[in-house]
């Protein structure tokens, strides 16, 4: 994996993808279904042979400039391909995300990556285990994709977006979540789920202990336990506890959002089981907390509307950045708590 850490070009990103694709060809016994709402050049085969799909043309040109005999990848192996790619972050370290480096990678690299994800599609459908891939690209310098892994009624969703201009990428954001669906038709609903083993395994690269042990203590840690909305007490309503680690010199911010409880005049949260959001930028530019989250749009969590309600961890808990680092740099079920008196209702 170390050989990928300095990847800074389209070629390196393509090499990573190619290795993942080549490895996936041996997965003859694992055949999850891939579906997509994006129009993609899928080769449809009506026989019992699994449907293959081709690499995007830019990958073809870069990997094999003189060859027309590219290996085909089985569309039914798409779930494993995409999951492996996410689990390894495309073979690079933050602020690189999925093989793309803000300030170095080009917009064409991002478009190629999105095309690769959109290629993971099939005309088959399996309601118990499938993947949906939705993507968009703009000529104004931004785009992204959303990948949803379904396991029965459990949904694991990873969203990827890039922002920049016609040629260069300035910032990359990744958000993720898990929901449990229930009911049917008009009665169908979904509740947020923090205890999804598939989610935890797929996003393990970005877990709290992994990030702290790899990158060390952040420059600052800010937290916000979201108070109850008037008229919607908890329980039965459920509100999150959010904690954001800001690494301005390393070029990224990562937020962990987890279940918030209230007990004995304190808000309590245990970040081991969290949903993860990441912002990454050119590490040669140290940007403020406000700028780091300017593209975040989640209702709960750090974003332009809520950032000013977050507080420094040392001001509202009995921990500072150093003690937090020492506790959570290894996997643990320990929690953090903060007195409710520090948090006015409904920010």
C-alpha positions in Angstrom: 0.0 0.0 0.0 2.9 2.4 0.7 3.8 2.5 -3.0 0.6 4.4 -3.7 1.0 7.1 -1.0 2.8 9.6 -3.3 0.5 9.1 -6.3 -0.2 12.4 -7.9 -1.2 11.7 -11.5 -4.0 10.2 -13.5 -1.7 7.3 -14.3 -1.2 6.4 -10.7 -5.0 6.6 -10.0 -5.5 4.3 -13.0 -2.9 1.8 -11.8 -4.8 1.5 -8.5 -8.1 1.0 -10.2 -6.6 -1.6 -12.6 -5.1 -3.6 -9.7 -8.4 -3.7 -8.0 -10.2 -4.7 -11.2 -7.6 -7.4 -11.9 -8.0 -8.9 -8.4 -11.7 -8.9 -8.7 -11.7 -11.2 -11.8 -11.0 -14.2 -9.5 -14.2 -13.7 -7.6 -16.2 -16.3 -9.5 -18.3 -17.4 -6.6 -19.4 -14.0 -5.4 -22.1 -12.5 -7.6 -23.9 -9.5 -6.0 -26.0 -7.4 -8.3 -25.2 -3.9 -9.4 -27.9 -1.5 -10.6 -27.5 2.1 -11.8 -29.6 5.0 -12.7 -26.8 6.4 -14.9 -26.7 5.7 -18.6 -23.5 3.7 -19.0 -22.0 1.6 -21.9 -22.8 -1.8 -20.4 -22.5 -4.8 -22.7 -25.8 -6.8 -22.3 -25.6 -10.5 -22.7 -28.9 -12.5 -22.6 -27.2 -15.8 -21.9 -26.3 -17.2 -18.4 -22.8 -15.8 -18.7 -22.3 -12.8 -16.3 -22.4 -9.4 -18.0 -18.9 -7.8 -18.4 -18.2 -4.1 -18.5 -15.3 -2.2 -20.0 -13.0 0.4 -18.4 -13.6 4.0 -19.3 -11.7 5.1 -22.5 -9.3 7.3 -20.6 -8.2 4.3 -18.6 -7.8 2.3 -21.7 -5.6 4.9 -23.3 -3.4 5.3 -20.3 -3.0 1.6 -19.4 -2.8 0.1 -22.8 -2.0 2.8 -25.4 -1.4 0.2 -28.1 -3.6 -2.7 -27.0 -7.2 -3.5 -27.7 -7.3 -6.6 -25.5 -8.3 -5.1 -22.2 -9.4 -7.6 -19.5 -13.2 -7.6 -19.0 -14.5 -7.3 -15.5 -17.7 -9.1 -14.6 -20.5 -6.7 -13.7 -21.7 -9.1 -11.0 -18.4 -8.5 -9.2 -19.1 -4.8 -9.1 -20.1 -4.7 -5.4 -16.8 -6.3 -4.4 -14.8 -3.9 -6.7 -16.4 -0.8 -5.3 -16.3 -1.9 -1.7 -12.6 -2.8 -2.0 -11.8 0.5 -3.5 -13.6 2.4 -0.7 -12.0 0.2 2.0 -8.5 1.2 0.7 -9.4 4.8 -0.1 -8.1 4.2 -3.6 -4.7 3.2 -2.2 -3.6 6.6 -0.8 -3.7 8.6 2.4 -5.6 11.8 3.3 -6.0 14.4 2.0 -6.0 12.1 -1.0 -9.5 10.7 -1.4 -10.2 7.7 -3.7 -6.9 8.3 -5.5 -7.5 12.0 -6.1 -5.3 14.8 -4.5 -6.8 18.3 -4.2 -4.4 20.8 -5.7 -2.7 18.2 -7.8 -5.3 16.0 -9.5 -7.2 17.4 -12.4 -10.9 17.6 -13.1 -10.4 15.0 -15.9 -9.1 12.6 -13.2 -12.3 13.1 -11.2 -14.5 12.6 -14.3 -12.7 9.3 -15.0 -13.2 8.1 -11.4 -16.9 8.9 -11.6 -17.1 7.1 -14.9 -15.4 4.1 -13.4 -18.0 3.9 -10.6 -20.9 4.4 -13.0 -19.6 1.5 -15.0 -20.4 -0.9 -12.1 -23.9 -1.6 -13.4 -26.0 -4.5 -14.6 -29.5 -5.0 -15.9 -30.1 -7.6 -13.2 -31.9 -6.9 -10.0 -31.7 -8.5 -6.5 -33.8 -6.8 -3.9 -31.9 -8.5 -1.0 -28.4 -7.5 -2.0 -27.6 -4.9 -4.6 -25.8 -1.6 -5.3 -27.1 1.6 -6.8 -24.7 4.0 -8.4 -25.9 7.5 -9.2 -23.5 10.1 -10.6 -23.5 13.7 -12.0 -20.9 15.9 -13.7 -21.0 19.6 -14.4 -19.0 21.6 -16.9 -18.6 24.3 -14.1 -15.9 22.3 -12.2 -17.9 20.1 -9.9 -19.4 16.6 -9.8 -19.8 13.5 -7.8 -21.4 10.1 -7.3 -23.5 8.3 -4.7 -23.0 4.6 -4.1 -25.7 2.8 -2.1 -25.1 -0.8 -0.9 -28.3 -2.6 0.0 -28.3 -5.6 2.4 -32.0 -6.6 2.7 -33.5 -3.4 4.1 -30.2 -2.0 5.5 -28.8 0.9 3.4 -25.1 1.9 3.4 -24.5 5.1 1.4 -21.3 6.8 0.4 -21.4 10.2 -1.3 -18.4 11.7 -3.1 -18.1 15.2 -4.5 -15.3 17.3 -6.0 -15.1 21.1 -6.4 -12.8 23.2 -8.5 -12.6 24.7 -12.0 -12.4 23.5 -15.5 -9.0 21.9 -14.9 -8.1 21.6 -11.3 -9.7 20.2 -8.1 -9.6 22.4 -5.1 -11.6 20.4 -2.6 -13.1 16.9 -2.2 -15.9 15.9 0.2 -17.0 12.5 1.3 -20.1 11.7 3.4 -21.5 8.4 4.5 -24.5 7.1 6.4 -26.5 4.0 7.2 -30.3 3.6 7.4 -32.7 0.8 8.3 -35.8 0.7 6.1 -39.1 -0.7 7.3 -42.7 -0.8 6.0 -44.0 -0.9 2.5 -45.4 1.6 0.0 -46.9 4.7 1.7 -46.0 3.3 5.1 -42.3 2.8 4.3 -39.9 4.7 6.5 -36.2 4.7 7.5 -34.4 5.2 10.8 -30.7 6.1 11.1 -28.5 3.2 12.0 -25.2 3.4 13.8 -24.7 -0.3 14.3 -24.2 -1.6 10.8 -21.3 -4.0 10.6 -21.0 -3.7 6.9 -20.8 0.1 7.1 -18.1 -0.2 9.8 -16.0 -2.6 7.8 -16.4 -0.6 4.5 -15.4 2.7 6.2 -12.8 1.3 8.5 -10.0 3.2 6.8 -11.6 6.4 8.1 -12.5 5.2 11.6 -11.6 7.4 14.6 -8.8 5.1 15.9 -7.4 4.6 12.5 -7.2 8.3 11.7 -5.7 9.3 15.1 -3.1 6.5 15.0 -2.1 7.4 11.5 -2.1 11.2 11.5 -1.6 12.0 15.2 -3.5 14.6 17.3 -5.4 17.2 15.2 -4.9 20.9 15.7 -8.3 21.3 17.1 -11.4 19.2 18.1 -14.8 20.8 18.2 -18.0 19.1 19.3 -21.8 19.7 19.3 -24.4 17.4 20.9 -27.5 18.5 19.1 -30.2 19.6 21.6 -33.8 18.5 21.3 -36.0 20.4 19.0 -39.0 22.1 20.8 -41.9 19.7 20.7 -39.8 16.7 19.7 -38.2 15.4 22.9 -35.7 12.6 23.1 -36.8 9.9 23.4 -38.6 9.0 21.3 -36.8 11.4 18.9 -33.1 10.6 18.3 -30.4 13.3 18.0 -26.8 13.0 17.1 -23.6 14.0 18.9 -21.0 15.4 16.4 -17.3 15.7 16.8 -15.0 17.2 14.2 -11.2 16.8 14.0 -9.5 19.6 12.1 -6.0 18.9 10.5 -5.4 22.2 8.6 -1.7 21.5 8.1 -2.4 18.0 6.7 -5.3 19.2 4.5 -8.4 17.6 5.8 -11.2 17.7 8.4 -13.1 14.6 9.5 -16.4 14.5 11.4 -17.8 11.6 13.4 -21.5 11.7 14.1 -23.0 9.2 16.6 -26.0 8.7 18.9 -26.5 11.3 21.6 -27.9 10.3 25.0 -28.9 12.5 27.9 -28.2 11.5 31.5 -27.7 13.2 34.9 -27.4 16.7 33.3 -24.9 15.6 30.7 -25.0 14.8 27.0 -23.1 11.6 26.3 -21.8 10.1 23.1 -19.7 7.1 22.2 -17.8 7.7 18.9 -16.9 4.1 18.2 -20.0 3.6 16.1 -20.1 6.8 13.9 -21.1 8.1 10.6 -18.2 9.8 8.8 -17.9 13.0 6.8 -14.6 14.2 5.3 -13.4 17.4 3.7 -10.0 17.4 1.9 -8.1 20.2 0.3 -4.6 21.2 -0.9 -2.3 20.5 2.1 -0.1 23.4 1.1 -3.0 25.7 2.0 -4.0 25.8 5.7 -7.7 26.8 5.6 -10.1 27.7 8.4 -12.8 25.6 9.9 -15.5 27.6 8.1 -13.9 27.1 4.7 -13.3 23.4 5.4 -17.0 22.7 5.8 -18.4 25.2 3.3 -19.8 22.5 1.0 -21.2 20.3 3.8 -25.0 20.2 3.7 -26.2 17.6 6.2 -29.1 18.6 8.4 -27.3 17.4 11.5 -23.6 17.7 11.7 -21.1 20.5 11.0 -22.0 22.7 8.1 -22.1 26.5 7.3 -25.3 26.9 9.3 -24.1 25.0 12.4 -20.3 25.6 12.6 -20.6 28.5 15.0 -22.5 26.4 17.5 -19.6 23.9 17.8 -17.3 24.4 20.8 -13.7 23.5 21.5 -13.6 20.2 23.3 -11.4 21.5 26.1 -13.9 24.2 26.9 -16.9 21.9 27.5 -15.6 18.5 28.6 -12.9 17.2 30.9 -10.7 16.3 27.9 -8.4 18.3 25.7 -7.0 17.4 22.3 -4.1 15.5 23.8 -6.1 13.4 26.3 -8.7 12.7 23.6 -6.0 11.5 21.3 -4.5 9.2 24.0 -7.9 7.6 24.7 -9.3 7.1 21.2 -6.1 6.3 19.2 -7.0 2.7 19.8 -10.3 1.0 19.4 -12.4 1.5 22.5 -16.0 1.7 23.7 -15.3 4.7 25.9 -17.6 7.8 25.6 -17.4 11.5 26.1 -19.8 13.7 28.0 -20.5 17.4 28.3 -22.9 19.2 30.7 -26.2 20.2 29.1 -25.8 23.7 30.5 -23.2 24.5 27.8 -25.7 23.9 25.0 -28.8 26.1 24.5 -31.9 24.5 23.0 -32.3 24.2 19.2 -29.3 25.8 17.6 
